Amino acid sequence: MEEVLAAVGPRLKQIRKQHNCTLAELSATTGISVSTLSRLESGQRKPSLELLLPIAKAHQVPLDELVDAPLIGDPRVRMKPIKQGRRTVIPLSQQPGGLRAYKMIFDARDSVPDPRTHEGYEWFYVLSGIGRLVLGEHDVLLKTGEVAEFDTRVPHWFGSAGKGSVELLSLFGPQGERMHVRAKPRGR
């Protein structure tokens, strides 16, 4: 922190000179005395927001440029896809527990039902393609924009209808995070 503050004075002087501005002109624009500006530039006075904000405004530069603040990391969130056989799962939420969100992409070849069960309640929205949901005795096709929700204790499977890949947005709570376990088919 001390290094950053120590570098502010020379930076202020450099920016003022780049703008071909004298201490007197900057004083007239900011309302800060010439002696205070001089002490800021020489490092004899510690910078404060009350002093830096008018200077930044006078030079029409962001405050970060005056203090040469360190760059903040890339704000984009980089989700790491998880490959599971012929499907790709992209976690959209980062916090453990609570409601979880995933984008799921099922390859057209991922179309052979293998019903499983787990605790919880699941909801999914078809982003693109045609999905197939096998839920207990039901076997339904879901088109882009359609939604399904169900108790995950009922044997279920979802994937591609076999006519191309399907992308889903899936939401479920803590119970839904458990590993799917194989369910015995009913009536067989």
KATAKA-V978238 format. One record per residue. N is the residue number from 0. RES is the residue in one letter. NEAR is the number of other C-alpha atoms within 8 Angstrom. Layout:
n=N res=RES near=NEAR
n=N res=RES near=NEAR
This chain:
n=0 res=M near=4
n=1 res=E near=5
n=2 res=E near=6
n=3 res=V near=10
n=4 res=L near=11
n=5 res=A near=8
n=6 res=A near=9
n=7 res=V near=15
n=8 res=G near=13
n=9 res=P near=10
n=10 res=R near=12
n=11 res=L near=11
n=12 res=K near=9
n=13 res=Q near=8
n=14 res=I near=10
n=15 res=R near=11
n=16 res=K near=9
n=17 res=Q near=7
n=18 res=H near=7
n=19 res=N near=6
n=20 res=C near=9
n=21 res=T near=8
n=22 res=L near=9
n=23 res=A near=7
n=24 res=E near=8
n=25 res=L near=12
n=26 res=S near=12
n=27 res=A near=8
n=28 res=T near=7
n=29 res=T near=9
n=30 res=G near=6
n=31 res=I near=10
n=32 res=S near=7
n=33 res=V near=9
n=34 res=S near=6
n=35 res=T near=9
n=36 res=L near=11
n=37 res=S near=9
n=38 res=R near=10
n=39 res=L near=14
n=40 res=E near=13
n=41 res=S near=9
n=42 res=G near=11
n=43 res=Q near=7
n=44 res=R near=8
n=45 res=K near=7
n=46 res=P near=10
n=47 res=S near=6
n=48 res=L near=6
n=49 res=E near=6
n=50 res=L near=9
n=51 res=L near=11
n=52 res=L near=9
n=53 res=P near=9
n=54 res=I near=10
n=55 res=A near=12
n=56 res=K near=9
n=57 res=A near=10
n=58 res=H near=9
n=59 res=Q near=6
n=60 res=V near=9
n=61 res=P near=8
n=62 res=L near=9
n=63 res=D near=7
n=64 res=E near=8
n=65 res=L near=13
n=66 res=V near=11
n=67 res=D near=9
n=68 res=A near=7
n=69 res=P near=4
n=70 res=L near=4
n=71 res=I near=5
n=72 res=G near=4
n=73 res=D near=4
n=74 res=P near=5
n=75 res=R near=4
n=76 res=V near=4
n=77 res=R near=4
n=78 res=M near=7
n=79 res=K near=6
n=80 res=P near=8
n=81 res=I near=7
n=82 res=K near=8
n=83 res=Q near=7
n=84 res=G near=5
n=85 res=R near=9
n=86 res=R near=11
n=87 res=T near=12
n=88 res=V near=12
n=89 res=I near=11
n=90 res=P near=12
n=91 res=L near=9
n=92 res=S near=7
n=93 res=Q near=5
n=94 res=Q near=5
n=95 res=P near=4
n=96 res=G near=7
n=97 res=G near=7
n=98 res=L near=8
n=99 res=R near=13
n=100 res=A near=11
n=101 res=Y near=12
n=102 res=K near=12
n=103 res=M near=12
n=104 res=I near=11
n=105 res=F near=13
n=106 res=D near=13
n=107 res=A near=12
n=108 res=R near=8
n=109 res=D near=11
n=110 res=S near=11
n=111 res=V near=5
n=112 res=P near=8
n=113 res=D near=7
n=114 res=P near=12
n=115 res=R near=11
n=116 res=T near=13
n=117 res=H near=12
n=118 res=E near=10
n=119 res=G near=12
n=120 res=Y near=12
n=121 res=E near=13
n=122 res=W near=11
n=123 res=F near=11
n=124 res=Y near=12
n=125 res=V near=17
n=126 res=L near=10
n=127 res=S near=10
n=128 res=G near=12
n=129 res=I near=15
n=130 res=G near=13
n=131 res=R near=13
n=132 res=L near=13
n=133 res=V near=13
n=134 res=L near=11
n=135 res=G near=8
n=136 res=E near=5
n=137 res=H near=7
n=138 res=D near=8
n=139 res=V near=7
n=140 res=L near=9
n=141 res=L near=11
n=142 res=K near=10
n=143 res=T near=10
n=144 res=G near=8
n=145 res=E near=8
n=146 res=V near=9
n=147 res=A near=7
n=148 res=E near=8
n=149 res=F near=8
n=150 res=D near=9
n=151 res=T near=13
n=152 res=R near=8
n=153 res=V near=9
n=154 res=P near=12
n=155 res=H near=13
n=156 res=W near=11
n=157 res=F near=9
n=158 res=G near=13
n=159 res=S near=18
n=160 res=A near=12
n=161 res=G near=9
n=162 res=K near=7
n=163 res=G near=10
n=164 res=S near=12
n=165 res=V near=17
n=166 res=E near=12
n=167 res=L near=12
n=168 res=L near=12
n=169 res=S near=12
n=170 res=L near=11
n=171 res=F near=14
n=172 res=G near=13
n=173 res=P near=11
n=174 res=Q near=10
n=175 res=G near=12
n=176 res=E near=8
n=177 res=R near=8
n=178 res=M near=5
n=179 res=H near=7
n=180 res=V near=7
n=181 res=R near=8
n=182 res=A near=8
n=183 res=K near=4
n=184 res=P near=7
n=185 res=R near=5
n=186 res=G near=3
n=187 res=R near=3
